[in-house]
Amino acid sequence: MRAMILAAGSGDRMRPLTDNCPKPLLEVGGKPLIVWHLENLQRAGVEDVVINTSHHAAQLHNALGDGGQYGLRIRFSDEQPLALETLGGILRALPLLDEQPFMLINGDVWTDFPLFELRRLKVAQAHLLLVDNPAHHPHGDFCLRNGHAHYPNSDAAALTYAGIGVFHPDFFAGQADTNQPVPLAPLLFAKANRGEVTAQHLRHQWVDVGTPERLQALDTQLQAA
């Protein structure tokens, strides 16, 4: 199984830390955020990783190289001069991801969830990890019923998409690379409403490292561990 890490965003909420550094290279616990993912993927037996880049792309290239230092093969999907958003970035990178399901990970989250558990799944379309709603996202994204993600309604408690999942290339059938920014959420909600998206409740540690304050809090936690 291959993996893709989403790392092209400009990190606006993380400024001024991201003025001169891509968000995935910001450090917590003594190493860059993205390195936590790379090490987790290597432990999971993943060998090939695709990373999309745009904001300060050269820094990611220089820091990570070909992935050999992490026991991986890294290839970059560069989006210049404009980052293509989540779906746009995936569509651009699909030719590098083979025809089998692949892990998809947001570069600005942190978790101690062992990614090898995702390799056991049989995924027809998409499988998401959902977490308890963090304080900054209290209403969640999906409700979880019988192993499937559904758009939330008034009689079901919602959970938040963790930014980690497994996607089959068939999930993106009919979607074209338009060289324009396109978000993933509308397609994800549409497929979930058709019962095509499976999910599970992630109960390991997880942090959306979206602001300097959350970055500092996570760093303090990891340094104390």
Secondary structure by P-SEA (a helix, b strand, c coil): cbbbbbccccccccccccccccccccccccccaaaaaaaaaaaacccbbbbbbccaaaaaaaaccccccccbbbbbbccccccccaaaaaaaacccccccbbbbbccccccccccccccccccccbbbbbcccccccccccbbbcccccccccccbbbbbcccccccccccccccccccccccaaaaaaaaaaaccbbbbbbcccccccccaaaaaaaaaaaaac
